[in-house]
Amino acid sequence: MPLRFFADVHVPRAIVQGLRLRDVDVLTAMDDGHETLGDELLLERAGQLGRVLVTSDHHFLAIADAWEAAGRQFAGITFVHPLRVPIGVAVKDMELIAKAGAQEDLQNRVSICPFGAPHRFDLMDDRRRGGARSSLAVSPRCQLRAAVEVLP
């Protein structure tokens, strides 16, 4: 079964429309009537719906890290950087993961779009060097390492 997405209000409408044009199942928080939910409740809602949360809100990275550290389950998060990812790249990468992956592949994981970009691990560099933890850091166990890891 193809992976399904739940887009929060921070995801550009063009990404949602591009995915829908490619027959990717995307439900927005607005379509679901939950556009005003707090971040943690929105992540819970995505799990209730069996969908991976798509967001451009960096607060979800910290939430995922905290939930993972506490052993709390979540359906997965795909983070689309609001300034570094062209819409076409985001749509292409997310279409690949939606059609080639499964919900179980992203359970309790954060994928950072674009999947193949060298900068997608920049958030972790300070911790690897023994520096302070960035507010955007996601634990290594929680982060999806590469799009190909979810392919069968």
Secondary structure as GFF3:
##gff-version 3
##sequence-region A 1 152
A	DSSP	beta_strand	5	7	.	.	.	ID=ss1
A	DSSP	alpha_helix	13	21	.	.	.	ID=ss2
A	DSSP	beta_strand	26	28	.	.	.	ID=ss3
A	DSSP	alpha_helix	39	49	.	.	.	ID=ss4
A	DSSP	beta_strand	52	55	.	.	.	ID=ss5
A	DSSP	alpha_helix	59	69	.	.	.	ID=ss6
A	DSSP	beta_strand	77	80	.	.	.	ID=ss7
A	DSSP	alpha_helix	87	100	.	.	.	ID=ss8
A	DSSP	alpha_helix	103	106	.	.	.	ID=ss9
A	DSSP	beta_strand	110	113	.	.	.	ID=ss10
A	DSSP	three_ten_helix	118	124	.	.	.	ID=ss11
A	DSSP	alpha_helix	125	128	.	.	.	ID=ss12
A	DSSP	three_ten_helix	147	150	.	.	.	ID=ss13
###
